[in-house]
Amino acid sequence: MLFRSVVLHPGAAAGSTRESGLVRIVEGLRQLLTEQDGRTMVLLEHTAGQGSTLGSSFEELATILEGLDGHPRVGLCLDTCHLLAAGYDLASPDGYASTFDAFGRLIGFDRLKVIHANDSKKPLGSRVDRHTHIGDGFVGIDGFRRLVCDSRLAALPFVLET
């Protein structure tokens, strides 16, 4: 499916609490969606969780979506390096299953619009966003094999981002 979209990281707490940062993100997105042309989707990209960045957990992304009352022009972009760095294990079979079970339960696959595909130079839970070529990092070839063979993701575009 072709559609107009913009991918962006949600933002950061920037000296405040994570909760108040999430409120500011919701307020900003609400304003954007009101003033925008009405055709472009906003795709929030899951983050690695460096510093005070927000959106590194499915719970935070779900909070943003709920704050926007499930606005139909807001979707998600998952970045494989960011997922691993944030603590979501894509490398092991059990970790992969657990990650996408949680995603389905907390957010839902209908919100997922694109995957940024890249391996991670840093290990699971490092909270460091450093991309590397597929197979050269901690997600590994088997992790990517699970992704491309997952029927829930079959219709999604994958963007190579190394």
C-alpha positions in Angstrom: 0.0 0.0 0.0 1.4 3.4 -1.0 0.6 6.3 1.3 2.0 9.6 2.3 3.8 9.5 5.6 6.5 11.0 7.7 8.6 9.0 10.2 9.7 10.7 13.3 11.0 9.9 16.8 8.5 11.0 19.4 10.8 13.3 21.4 12.5 13.5 24.8 11.6 14.3 28.4 14.2 17.2 28.2 14.6 17.9 31.9 11.1 16.9 32.9 9.5 13.6 33.9 8.8 11.0 31.3 5.1 11.4 32.1 5.0 15.1 31.4 7.2 14.5 28.3 4.6 12.1 27.0 1.8 14.7 27.6 3.8 17.3 25.6 4.3 14.8 22.7 0.5 14.1 22.7 -0.3 17.8 22.7 2.1 18.5 19.9 0.9 15.7 17.7 -2.7 16.7 18.4 -2.0 20.2 17.2 -0.1 18.9 14.1 -2.9 16.5 13.2 -5.4 19.3 13.5 -3.4 21.8 11.3 -2.1 19.3 8.8 -3.6 18.6 5.3 -5.4 15.5 6.5 -3.7 13.0 4.1 -0.3 12.4 5.6 0.3 9.8 8.2 2.6 10.4 11.2 4.6 7.2 11.9 6.2 7.3 15.3 9.6 5.4 15.2 10.4 3.3 18.2 13.6 4.6 19.9 16.6 3.0 21.5 16.1 4.9 24.7 19.3 6.9 24.8 19.3 9.7 27.4 15.8 11.1 28.0 14.3 10.0 24.6 10.8 8.7 24.8 9.2 6.0 22.8 11.6 3.2 23.6 8.9 1.0 25.2 5.7 -0.3 23.7 4.0 1.1 26.8 5.1 4.6 26.1 4.0 4.3 22.4 0.7 2.9 23.6 0.3 5.9 26.0 0.9 8.3 23.1 -1.7 6.5 20.9 -4.2 6.4 23.7 -3.7 10.1 24.3 -4.5 10.7 20.7 -7.7 8.6 21.0 -6.3 6.2 18.5 -6.1 8.8 15.7 -6.3 7.0 12.3 -3.4 9.0 10.9 -0.9 7.9 13.5 1.0 4.6 13.0 4.3 3.1 14.0 7.7 2.4 12.5 9.7 -0.3 14.3 13.5 -0.1 13.9 15.2 -3.4 14.6 18.4 -1.9 16.0 16.3 0.4 18.3 14.2 -2.6 19.5 17.3 -4.6 20.5 19.0 -1.6 22.1 15.8 -0.9 24.1 15.8 -4.4 25.5 13.5 -6.2 23.1 15.2 -9.5 22.2 14.9 -10.2 18.5 17.9 -12.5 18.4 16.5 -15.5 20.3 13.3 -17.4 19.3 11.7 -17.0 22.7 12.7 -13.3 22.8 11.3 -12.7 19.4 8.0 -14.3 20.2 7.7 -12.4 23.5 8.5 -9.1 21.8 5.9 -9.4 19.1 3.3 -10.9 21.5 3.7 -7.8 23.7 3.5 -5.5 20.6 0.3 -7.1 19.5 -1.2 -6.9 22.9 -0.2 -3.3 23.8 -0.4 -1.7 20.3 -1.7 -4.0 17.6 -0.3 -4.9 14.3 -2.8 -2.7 12.5 -0.7 0.4 13.7 2.5 -1.0 12.3 3.2 0.6 8.9 7.0 0.1 8.2 10.1 -1.6 9.5 13.5 0.0 9.5 15.8 -3.0 9.0 19.3 -2.8 10.4 21.5 -4.7 12.8 22.8 -3.3 16.1 26.5 -2.7 16.9 25.6 -2.7 20.6 24.1 -5.6 22.6 20.6 -6.2 23.9 19.5 -3.5 26.4 22.4 -1.1 25.7 20.1 1.8 24.9 22.7 2.9 22.3 21.5 3.6 18.7 24.4 2.3 16.5 23.3 0.6 13.2 25.4 -1.9 11.4 24.9 -4.2 8.4 22.5 -7.1 8.7 24.3 -10.1 10.1 27.2 -8.1 11.5 25.5 -7.2 14.8 23.6 -8.5 17.8 20.2 -9.1 16.0 22.0 -11.6 13.7 20.9 -13.5 10.6 18.5 -15.7 12.5 16.7 -12.7 14.0 16.2 -11.2 10.5 15.1 -14.6 9.2 12.3 -14.6 11.8 11.3 -11.0 10.8 11.1 -11.7 7.0 9.3 -15.0 7.6 6.7 -13.5 10.1 3.3 -13.6 8.3 2.1 -10.6 10.5 4.8 -8.5 8.8 4.6 -9.8 5.2 2.7 -6.9 3.7 4.9 -4.2 5.3 7.7 -2.3 3.6 11.2 -2.9 5.0 13.6 0.0 4.7 17.3 -1.0 4.8 18.9 1.6 7.0 22.6 0.8 7.6 
